[in-house]
Amino acid sequence: GDLKNYIFKAGLKGKPWPLTSVEDVTRQQGLDLFYDSAGRLATIQQRLEKRRLSLQYTIHNQIHRVSLSVPDKKSVVLASYDYDTKGRLVAAYDALGHVDRYNYDDNNQMIEEHRKSGGVFSFKFDPQGRCIKTSGQGRYDEKRLKFFDLMGYSTVTDSRDMTTQYHWEPSGQVTSEIDPLGRTKQTEYDDEGRIIAEIAPNGGKTSYEYDEWGNRCQITDPLGNTVAIEYNHFHLPVTLTDPAGKMWQR
């Protein structure tokens, strides 16, 4: 793969060092990052092309505007954001000025989303702050959720009154999913919380193994076919061996 260098500005001991550049081995191509007096990321600039993204902030350190500057051309606003007095995002504008708007309840939970396409979605929550209903206009893409904490499962019912059931561990990991037709998909985890097997409704089992660094290094399908993957020290895949034993390198 391509080798990249990450350059940081040395700071005080025990404090984060800001990233100032990402460059290739020639040091000719790269991105340079600049910060304002408050330590906020202010500009990202391409080293060769000189194209530049500029970020502006509100007095409360929230991103207000993102602009693109190209040499010899007028700066263009790509996105801008408005917030209410409580710091909640209430409007997001794209480069053409089209806007998505958001409304909240007294618990700072988003209860309405007005999309630039014209669609309106609403959300309802239980006393624990969990979403229990989401729906577009006219019940479009409606979902109704119920939680059965003591029994360790929850249900999701759609606008056609079809219900899917999810069983989960105390950690929140879903171990089985039962669809509206009663078909069950199971998921198994290791002690690190990683998926080690997925069992389809027909009983077919796909297994996963991991190397010492936590990379998924082997996948075995229900027929016993195995794909093996090796990674470099950046956790990027560099070698793949297919079920026929052929090796692919990157």
ChimeraX commands (.cxc) that place a marker at each C-alpha (Angstrom):
marker #1 position 0.00,0.00,0.00 radius 0.5
marker #1 position 0.96,3.67,-0.14 radius 0.5
marker #1 position 3.24,4.79,2.65 radius 0.5
marker #1 position 2.17,7.97,4.41 radius 0.5
marker #1 position 3.96,10.10,6.98 radius 0.5
marker #1 position 2.04,11.80,9.77 radius 0.5
marker #1 position 3.68,14.93,11.16 radius 0.5
marker #1 position 2.79,16.34,14.58 radius 0.5
marker #1 position 3.70,19.59,16.29 radius 0.5
marker #1 position 5.53,18.92,19.52 radius 0.5
marker #1 position 3.66,20.20,22.55 radius 0.5
marker #1 position 3.75,19.99,26.31 radius 0.5
marker #1 position 4.47,16.65,27.92 radius 0.5
marker #1 position 1.28,14.72,28.56 radius 0.5
marker #1 position -0.74,16.94,26.21 radius 0.5
marker #1 position -2.04,16.02,22.73 radius 0.5
marker #1 position 0.22,16.99,19.83 radius 0.5
marker #1 position -1.75,18.47,16.90 radius 0.5
marker #1 position -1.44,16.78,13.52 radius 0.5
marker #1 position 0.11,19.29,11.08 radius 0.5
marker #1 position 0.70,17.25,7.91 radius 0.5
marker #1 position -0.08,13.99,6.11 radius 0.5
marker #1 position 2.39,13.43,3.26 radius 0.5
marker #1 position 3.73,10.78,0.91 radius 0.5
marker #1 position 7.35,9.59,0.89 radius 0.5
marker #1 position 8.36,12.30,-1.61 radius 0.5
marker #1 position 7.01,15.00,0.74 radius 0.5
marker #1 position 5.66,16.74,-2.38 radius 0.5
marker #1 position 2.09,15.54,-2.12 radius 0.5
marker #1 position 0.21,15.87,1.10 radius 0.5
marker #1 position -2.23,17.75,3.27 radius 0.5
marker #1 position -1.18,20.51,5.64 radius 0.5
marker #1 position -3.34,21.38,8.64 radius 0.5
marker #1 position -3.45,24.79,10.31 radius 0.5
marker #1 position -4.99,25.80,13.63 radius 0.5
marker #1 position -6.32,29.08,15.02 radius 0.5
marker #1 position -5.25,30.77,18.25 radius 0.5
marker #1 position -7.80,28.70,20.17 radius 0.5
marker #1 position -6.26,25.45,18.94 radius 0.5
marker #1 position -9.15,24.64,16.62 radius 0.5
marker #1 position -8.58,23.18,13.17 radius 0.5
marker #1 position -8.96,26.15,10.82 radius 0.5
marker #1 position -7.59,25.09,7.43 radius 0.5
marker #1 position -6.75,21.93,5.49 radius 0.5
marker #1 position -4.70,22.61,2.37 radius 0.5
marker #1 position -3.49,20.41,-0.47 radius 0.5
marker #1 position 0.25,20.92,-0.79 radius 0.5
marker #1 position 0.47,20.79,-4.59 radius 0.5
marker #1 position -2.94,21.95,-5.79 radius 0.5
marker #1 position -3.28,24.62,-3.06 radius 0.5
marker #1 position -6.98,23.88,-2.71 radius 0.5
marker #1 position -8.07,24.73,0.78 radius 0.5
marker #1 position -10.90,23.85,3.15 radius 0.5
marker #1 position -11.56,26.51,5.77 radius 0.5
marker #1 position -13.58,26.01,8.94 radius 0.5
marker #1 position -15.32,28.79,10.86 radius 0.5
marker #1 position -16.69,28.38,14.36 radius 0.5
marker #1 position -19.35,29.90,16.58 radius 0.5
marker #1 position -18.41,31.59,19.86 radius 0.5
marker #1 position -19.23,28.23,21.48 radius 0.5
marker #1 position -16.65,26.36,19.35 radius 0.5
marker #1 position -19.20,24.68,17.10 radius 0.5
marker #1 position -18.51,24.43,13.38 radius 0.5
marker #1 position -20.52,27.16,11.66 radius 0.5
marker #1 position -19.25,27.11,8.08 radius 0.5
marker #1 position -17.03,24.98,5.81 radius 0.5
marker #1 position -15.67,26.72,2.71 radius 0.5
marker #1 position -13.61,25.61,-0.28 radius 0.5
marker #1 position -10.99,27.91,-1.81 radius 0.5
marker #1 position -9.33,27.23,-5.17 radius 0.5
marker #1 position -6.49,29.44,-6.47 radius 0.5
marker #1 position -7.75,32.29,-8.69 radius 0.5
marker #1 position -11.39,31.46,-7.91 radius 0.5
marker #1 position -13.94,32.76,-5.46 radius 0.5
marker #1 position -14.36,30.86,-2.20 radius 0.5
marker #1 position -17.46,28.65,-2.07 radius 0.5
marker #1 position -19.39,27.67,1.04 radius 0.5
marker #1 position -19.86,23.88,1.04 radius 0.5
marker #1 position -21.85,23.55,4.25 radius 0.5
marker #1 position -23.07,25.70,7.13 radius 0.5
marker #1 position -24.77,24.98,10.43 radius 0.5
marker #1 position -27.07,26.83,12.84 radius 0.5
marker #1 position -27.53,26.08,16.53 radius 0.5
marker #1 position -30.08,27.12,19.13 radius 0.5
marker #1 position -29.33,28.80,22.47 radius 0.5
marker #1 position -28.76,25.38,24.03 radius 0.5
marker #1 position -26.09,24.48,21.48 radius 0.5
marker #1 position -28.23,21.99,19.61 radius 0.5
marker #1 position -27.95,21.66,15.84 radius 0.5
marker #1 position -31.15,23.09,14.34 radius 0.5
marker #1 position -30.23,23.58,10.67 radius 0.5
marker #1 position -27.69,22.13,8.23 radius 0.5
marker #1 position -27.28,23.79,4.82 radius 0.5
marker #1 position -25.59,22.29,1.75 radius 0.5
marker #1 position -23.66,24.16,-0.92 radius 0.5
marker #1 position -26.88,25.09,-2.75 radius 0.5
marker #1 position -28.55,26.44,0.36 radius 0.5
marker #1 position -30.90,23.49,0.79 radius 0.5
marker #1 position -31.52,22.84,4.46 radius 0.5
marker #1 position -32.27,20.02,6.88 radius 0.5
marker #1 position -33.92,21.22,10.12 radius 0.5
marker #1 position -34.15,19.57,13.54 radius 0.5
marker #1 position -36.48,20.05,16.53 radius 0.5
marker #1 position -35.91,18.81,20.09 radius 0.5
marker #1 position -37.87,18.17,23.27 radius 0.5
marker #1 position -37.02,19.41,26.77 radius 0.5
marker #1 position -34.67,16.42,27.24 radius 0.5
marker #1 position -32.58,17.46,24.20 radius 0.5
marker #1 position -33.87,14.48,22.21 radius 0.5
marker #1 position -34.50,15.08,18.51 radius 0.5
marker #1 position -38.25,14.70,17.92 radius 0.5
marker #1 position -38.51,16.00,14.35 radius 0.5
marker #1 position -36.31,16.02,11.27 radius 0.5
marker #1 position -37.35,18.12,8.29 radius 0.5
marker #1 position -35.27,16.96,5.33 radius 0.5
marker #1 position -34.31,19.11,2.36 radius 0.5
marker #1 position -36.20,16.64,0.16 radius 0.5
marker #1 position -39.44,17.65,1.85 radius 0.5
marker #1 position -39.79,14.58,4.01 radius 0.5
marker #1 position -40.60,14.95,7.71 radius 0.5
marker #1 position -39.66,12.29,10.26 radius 0.5
marker #1 position -40.76,12.19,13.89 radius 0.5
marker #1 position -39.29,10.38,16.89 radius 0.5
marker #1 position -40.67,9.37,20.28 radius 0.5
marker #1 position -38.73,8.23,23.34 radius 0.5
marker #1 position -39.41,6.31,26.55 radius 0.5
marker #1 position -38.48,7.63,30.06 radius 0.5
marker #1 position -35.04,5.98,29.68 radius 0.5
marker #1 position -34.35,8.07,26.58 radius 0.5
marker #1 position -34.67,5.15,24.17 radius 0.5
marker #1 position -36.37,5.71,20.83 radius 0.5
marker #1 position -39.68,3.80,20.79 radius 0.5
marker #1 position -41.13,5.12,17.54 radius 0.5
marker #1 position -39.87,6.70,14.33 radius 0.5
marker #1 position -41.99,7.49,11.31 radius 0.5
marker #1 position -42.21,9.60,8.20 radius 0.5
marker #1 position -45.38,11.27,7.00 radius 0.5
marker #1 position -48.27,8.89,6.48 radius 0.5
marker #1 position -46.44,6.18,8.50 radius 0.5
marker #1 position -43.70,6.04,5.85 radius 0.5
marker #1 position -40.89,3.73,7.06 radius 0.5
marker #1 position -42.53,3.58,10.48 radius 0.5
marker #1 position -40.78,1.61,13.21 radius 0.5
marker #1 position -42.22,0.89,16.68 radius 0.5
marker #1 position -39.81,-0.44,19.30 radius 0.5
marker #1 position -40.52,-2.25,22.57 radius 0.5
marker #1 position -37.94,-3.24,25.17 radius 0.5
marker #1 position -38.27,-6.24,27.49 radius 0.5
marker #1 position -35.24,-5.68,29.68 radius 0.5
marker #1 position -35.81,-8.46,32.22 radius 0.5
marker #1 position -36.18,-11.01,29.42 radius 0.5
marker #1 position -33.29,-9.66,27.38 radius 0.5
marker #1 position -34.97,-8.89,24.10 radius 0.5
marker #1 position -36.61,-6.11,22.11 radius 0.5
marker #1 position -39.01,-5.96,19.17 radius 0.5
marker #1 position -39.27,-3.73,16.12 radius 0.5
marker #1 position -42.61,-3.51,14.28 radius 0.5
marker #1 position -42.83,-1.83,10.88 radius 0.5
marker #1 position -45.65,0.02,9.11 radius 0.5
marker #1 position -47.03,-3.30,7.84 radius 0.5
marker #1 position -47.27,-4.59,11.43 radius 0.5
marker #1 position -44.48,-7.11,10.78 radius 0.5
marker #1 position -42.38,-7.69,13.90 radius 0.5
marker #1 position -38.71,-8.65,14.23 radius 0.5
marker #1 position -37.39,-9.80,17.60 radius 0.5
marker #1 position -33.84,-9.22,18.87 radius 0.5
marker #1 position -32.33,-11.12,21.80 radius 0.5
marker #1 position -29.24,-9.60,23.38 radius 0.5
marker #1 position -26.62,-10.03,26.06 radius 0.5
marker #1 position -26.37,-7.63,29.03 radius 0.5
marker #1 position -23.59,-5.96,27.03 radius 0.5
marker #1 position -26.15,-5.09,24.36 radius 0.5
marker #1 position -24.74,-7.45,21.72 radius 0.5
marker #1 position -27.47,-9.11,19.68 radius 0.5
marker #1 position -27.24,-12.91,19.85 radius 0.5
marker #1 position -30.31,-13.82,17.80 radius 0.5
marker #1 position -32.67,-12.14,15.37 radius 0.5
marker #1 position -36.07,-13.66,14.66 radius 0.5
marker #1 position -37.75,-12.25,11.55 radius 0.5
marker #1 position -41.54,-11.91,11.03 radius 0.5
marker #1 position -41.66,-15.41,9.48 radius 0.5
marker #1 position -40.06,-17.00,12.54 radius 0.5
marker #1 position -36.64,-17.57,10.94 radius 0.5
marker #1 position -33.73,-17.15,13.33 radius 0.5
marker #1 position -30.27,-15.78,12.67 radius 0.5
marker #1 position -27.72,-16.30,15.47 radius 0.5
marker #1 position -24.49,-14.49,16.28 radius 0.5
marker #1 position -21.71,-15.77,18.57 radius 0.5
marker #1 position -18.99,-13.66,20.22 radius 0.5
marker #1 position -15.67,-14.30,21.92 radius 0.5
marker #1 position -14.58,-12.91,25.29 radius 0.5
marker #1 position -13.35,-9.75,23.53 radius 0.5
marker #1 position -16.80,-9.06,22.10 radius 0.5
marker #1 position -15.78,-9.94,18.54 radius 0.5
marker #1 position -18.08,-11.88,16.22 radius 0.5
marker #1 position -16.76,-15.43,15.82 radius 0.5
marker #1 position -19.75,-17.03,14.11 radius 0.5
marker #1 position -22.95,-16.17,12.28 radius 0.5
marker #1 position -25.55,-18.91,11.85 radius 0.5
marker #1 position -28.16,-18.44,9.14 radius 0.5
marker #1 position -31.78,-19.59,9.49 radius 0.5
marker #1 position -30.96,-22.69,7.40 radius 0.5
marker #1 position -28.20,-23.68,9.82 radius 0.5
marker #1 position -25.32,-22.57,7.63 radius 0.5
marker #1 position -22.47,-21.30,9.81 radius 0.5
marker #1 position -19.87,-18.71,8.87 radius 0.5
marker #1 position -16.91,-18.58,11.26 radius 0.5
marker #1 position -14.34,-15.84,11.91 radius 0.5
marker #1 position -10.88,-15.94,13.46 radius 0.5
marker #1 position -8.61,-13.10,14.56 radius 0.5
marker #1 position -4.87,-12.61,14.82 radius 0.5
marker #1 position -3.06,-11.42,17.95 radius 0.5
marker #1 position -3.70,-7.79,16.98 radius 0.5
marker #1 position -7.44,-8.23,16.62 radius 0.5
marker #1 position -7.55,-8.28,12.83 radius 0.5
marker #1 position -10.04,-10.67,11.26 radius 0.5
marker #1 position -7.61,-13.09,9.65 radius 0.5
marker #1 position -9.75,-16.05,8.59 radius 0.5
marker #1 position -13.28,-16.51,7.30 radius 0.5
marker #1 position -14.83,-19.95,6.83 radius 0.5
marker #1 position -18.15,-20.21,4.99 radius 0.5
marker #1 position -20.88,-22.83,5.62 radius 0.5
marker #1 position -19.32,-25.17,3.04 radius 0.5
marker #1 position -15.94,-25.12,4.75 radius 0.5
marker #1 position -14.27,-22.81,2.24 radius 0.5
marker #1 position -11.68,-20.64,3.94 radius 0.5
marker #1 position -10.25,-17.21,3.12 radius 0.5
marker #1 position -7.10,-16.19,5.02 radius 0.5
marker #1 position -5.94,-12.59,5.35 radius 0.5
marker #1 position -2.63,-11.18,6.54 radius 0.5
marker #1 position -2.10,-7.58,7.65 radius 0.5
marker #1 position 0.79,-5.15,7.98 radius 0.5
marker #1 position 1.58,-3.18,11.11 radius 0.5
marker #1 position -0.92,-0.51,10.02 radius 0.5
marker #1 position -3.69,-3.16,10.24 radius 0.5
marker #1 position -4.16,-2.98,6.47 radius 0.5
marker #1 position -4.69,-6.24,4.51 radius 0.5
marker #1 position -1.67,-7.11,2.38 radius 0.5
marker #1 position -2.20,-10.78,1.52 radius 0.5
marker #1 position -5.34,-12.78,0.82 radius 0.5
marker #1 position -5.41,-16.53,0.24 radius 0.5
marker #1 position -8.62,-17.75,-1.39 radius 0.5
marker #1 position -10.30,-21.16,-0.88 radius 0.5
marker #1 position -8.40,-22.55,-3.89 radius 0.5
marker #1 position -5.08,-21.70,-2.26 radius 0.5
marker #1 position -4.29,-18.84,-4.61 radius 0.5
marker #1 position -2.60,-15.87,-2.99 radius 0.5
marker #1 position -3.41,-12.26,-3.75 radius 0.5
marker #1 position -1.05,-9.52,-2.62 radius 0.5
marker #1 position -1.42,-5.79,-2.33 radius 0.5
marker link #1:1,2 radius 0.2
marker link #1:2,3 radius 0.2
marker link #1:3,4 radius 0.2
marker link #1:4,5 radius 0.2
marker link #1:5,6 radius 0.2
marker link #1:6,7 radius 0.2
marker link #1:7,8 radius 0.2
marker link #1:8,9 radius 0.2
marker link #1:9,10 radius 0.2
marker link #1:10,11 radius 0.2
marker link #1:11,12 radius 0.2
marker link #1:12,13 radius 0.2
marker link #1:13,14 radius 0.2
marker link #1:14,15 radius 0.2
marker link #1:15,16 radius 0.2
marker link #1:16,17 radius 0.2
marker link #1:17,18 radius 0.2
marker link #1:18,19 radius 0.2
marker link #1:19,20 radius 0.2
marker link #1:20,21 radius 0.2
marker link #1:21,22 radius 0.2
marker link #1:22,23 radius 0.2
marker link #1:23,24 radius 0.2
marker link #1:24,25 radius 0.2
marker link #1:25,26 radius 0.2
marker link #1:26,27 radius 0.2
marker link #1:27,28 radius 0.2
marker link #1:28,29 radius 0.2
marker link #1:29,30 radius 0.2
marker link #1:30,31 radius 0.2
marker link #1:31,32 radius 0.2
marker link #1:32,33 radius 0.2
marker link #1:33,34 radius 0.2
marker link #1:34,35 radius 0.2
marker link #1:35,36 radius 0.2
marker link #1:36,37 radius 0.2
marker link #1:37,38 radius 0.2
marker link #1:38,39 radius 0.2
marker link #1:39,40 radius 0.2
marker link #1:40,41 radius 0.2
marker link #1:41,42 radius 0.2
marker link #1:42,43 radius 0.2
marker link #1:43,44 radius 0.2
marker link #1:44,45 radius 0.2
marker link #1:45,46 radius 0.2
marker link #1:46,47 radius 0.2
marker link #1:47,48 radius 0.2
marker link #1:48,49 radius 0.2
marker link #1:49,50 radius 0.2
marker link #1:50,51 radius 0.2
marker link #1:51,52 radius 0.2
marker link #1:52,53 radius 0.2
marker link #1:53,54 radius 0.2
marker link #1:54,55 radius 0.2
marker link #1:55,56 radius 0.2
marker link #1:56,57 radius 0.2
marker link #1:57,58 radius 0.2
marker link #1:58,59 radius 0.2
marker link #1:59,60 radius 0.2
marker link #1:60,61 radius 0.2
marker link #1:61,62 radius 0.2
marker link #1:62,63 radius 0.2
marker link #1:63,64 radius 0.2
marker link #1:64,65 radius 0.2
marker link #1:65,66 radius 0.2
marker link #1:66,67 radius 0.2
marker link #1:67,68 radius 0.2
marker link #1:68,69 radius 0.2
marker link #1:69,70 radius 0.2
marker link #1:70,71 radius 0.2
marker link #1:71,72 radius 0.2
marker link #1:72,73 radius 0.2
marker link #1:73,74 radius 0.2
marker link #1:74,75 radius 0.2
marker link #1:75,76 radius 0.2
marker link #1:76,77 radius 0.2
marker link #1:77,78 radius 0.2
marker link #1:78,79 radius 0.2
marker link #1:79,80 radius 0.2
marker link #1:80,81 radius 0.2
marker link #1:81,82 radius 0.2
marker link #1:82,83 radius 0.2
marker link #1:83,84 radius 0.2
marker link #1:84,85 radius 0.2
marker link #1:85,86 radius 0.2
marker link #1:86,87 radius 0.2
marker link #1:87,88 radius 0.2
marker link #1:88,89 radius 0.2
marker link #1:89,90 radius 0.2
marker link #1:90,91 radius 0.2
marker link #1:91,92 radius 0.2
marker link #1:92,93 radius 0.2
marker link #1:93,94 radius 0.2
marker link #1:94,95 radius 0.2
marker link #1:95,96 radius 0.2
marker link #1:96,97 radius 0.2
marker link #1:97,98 radius 0.2
marker link #1:98,99 radius 0.2
marker link #1:99,100 radius 0.2
marker link #1:100,101 radius 0.2
marker link #1:101,102 radius 0.2
marker link #1:102,103 radius 0.2
marker link #1:103,104 radius 0.2
marker link #1:104,105 radius 0.2
marker link #1:105,106 radius 0.2
marker link #1:106,107 radius 0.2
marker link #1:107,108 radius 0.2
marker link #1:108,109 radius 0.2
marker link #1:109,110 radius 0.2
marker link #1:110,111 radius 0.2
marker link #1:111,112 radius 0.2
marker link #1:112,113 radius 0.2
marker link #1:113,114 radius 0.2
marker link #1:114,115 radius 0.2
marker link #1:115,116 radius 0.2
marker link #1:116,117 radius 0.2
marker link #1:117,118 radius 0.2
marker link #1:118,119 radius 0.2
marker link #1:119,120 radius 0.2
marker link #1:120,121 radius 0.2
marker link #1:121,122 radius 0.2
marker link #1:122,123 radius 0.2
marker link #1:123,124 radius 0.2
marker link #1:124,125 radius 0.2
marker link #1:125,126 radius 0.2
marker link #1:126,127 radius 0.2
marker link #1:127,128 radius 0.2
marker link #1:128,129 radius 0.2
marker link #1:129,130 radius 0.2
marker link #1:130,131 radius 0.2
marker link #1:131,132 radius 0.2
marker link #1:132,133 radius 0.2
marker link #1:133,134 radius 0.2
marker link #1:134,135 radius 0.2
marker link #1:135,136 radius 0.2
marker link #1:136,137 radius 0.2
marker link #1:137,138 radius 0.2
marker link #1:138,139 radius 0.2
marker link #1:139,140 radius 0.2
marker link #1:140,141 radius 0.2
marker link #1:141,142 radius 0.2
marker link #1:142,143 radius 0.2
marker link #1:143,144 radius 0.2
marker link #1:144,145 radius 0.2
marker link #1:145,146 radius 0.2
marker link #1:146,147 radius 0.2
marker link #1:147,148 radius 0.2
marker link #1:148,149 radius 0.2
marker link #1:149,150 radius 0.2
marker link #1:150,151 radius 0.2
marker link #1:151,152 radius 0.2
marker link #1:152,153 radius 0.2
marker link #1:153,154 radius 0.2
marker link #1:154,155 radius 0.2
marker link #1:155,156 radius 0.2
marker link #1:156,157 radius 0.2
marker link #1:157,158 radius 0.2
marker link #1:158,159 radius 0.2
marker link #1:159,160 radius 0.2
marker link #1:160,161 radius 0.2
marker link #1:161,162 radius 0.2
marker link #1:162,163 radius 0.2
marker link #1:163,164 radius 0.2
marker link #1:164,165 radius 0.2
marker link #1:165,166 radius 0.2
marker link #1:166,167 radius 0.2
marker link #1:167,168 radius 0.2
marker link #1:168,169 radius 0.2
marker link #1:169,170 radius 0.2
marker link #1:170,171 radius 0.2
marker link #1:171,172 radius 0.2
marker link #1:172,173 radius 0.2
marker link #1:173,174 radius 0.2
marker link #1:174,175 radius 0.2
marker link #1:175,176 radius 0.2
marker link #1:176,177 radius 0.2
marker link #1:177,178 radius 0.2
marker link #1:178,179 radius 0.2
marker link #1:179,180 radius 0.2
marker link #1:180,181 radius 0.2
marker link #1:181,182 radius 0.2
marker link #1:182,183 radius 0.2
marker link #1:183,184 radius 0.2
marker link #1:184,185 radius 0.2
marker link #1:185,186 radius 0.2
marker link #1:186,187 radius 0.2
marker link #1:187,188 radius 0.2
marker link #1:188,189 radius 0.2
marker link #1:189,190 radius 0.2
marker link #1:190,191 radius 0.2
marker link #1:191,192 radius 0.2
marker link #1:192,193 radius 0.2
marker link #1:193,194 radius 0.2
marker link #1:194,195 radius 0.2
marker link #1:195,196 radius 0.2
marker link #1:196,197 radius 0.2
marker link #1:197,198 radius 0.2
marker link #1:198,199 radius 0.2
marker link #1:199,200 radius 0.2
marker link #1:200,201 radius 0.2
marker link #1:201,202 radius 0.2
marker link #1:202,203 radius 0.2
marker link #1:203,204 radius 0.2
marker link #1:204,205 radius 0.2
marker link #1:205,206 radius 0.2
marker link #1:206,207 radius 0.2
marker link #1:207,208 radius 0.2
marker link #1:208,209 radius 0.2
marker link #1:209,210 radius 0.2
marker link #1:210,211 radius 0.2
marker link #1:211,212 radius 0.2
marker link #1:212,213 radius 0.2
marker link #1:213,214 radius 0.2
marker link #1:214,215 radius 0.2
marker link #1:215,216 radius 0.2
marker link #1:216,217 radius 0.2
marker link #1:217,218 radius 0.2
marker link #1:218,219 radius 0.2
marker link #1:219,220 radius 0.2
marker link #1:220,221 radius 0.2
marker link #1:221,222 radius 0.2
marker link #1:222,223 radius 0.2
marker link #1:223,224 radius 0.2
marker link #1:224,225 radius 0.2
marker link #1:225,226 radius 0.2
marker link #1:226,227 radius 0.2
marker link #1:227,228 radius 0.2
marker link #1:228,229 radius 0.2
marker link #1:229,230 radius 0.2
marker link #1:230,231 radius 0.2
marker link #1:231,232 radius 0.2
marker link #1:232,233 radius 0.2
marker link #1:233,234 radius 0.2
marker link #1:234,235 radius 0.2
marker link #1:235,236 radius 0.2
marker link #1:236,237 radius 0.2
marker link #1:237,238 radius 0.2
marker link #1:238,239 radius 0.2
marker link #1:239,240 radius 0.2
marker link #1:240,241 radius 0.2
marker link #1:241,242 radius 0.2
marker link #1:242,243 radius 0.2
marker link #1:243,244 radius 0.2
marker link #1:244,245 radius 0.2
marker link #1:245,246 radius 0.2
marker link #1:246,247 radius 0.2
marker link #1:247,248 radius 0.2
marker link #1:248,249 radius 0.2
marker link #1:249,250 radius 0.2
view
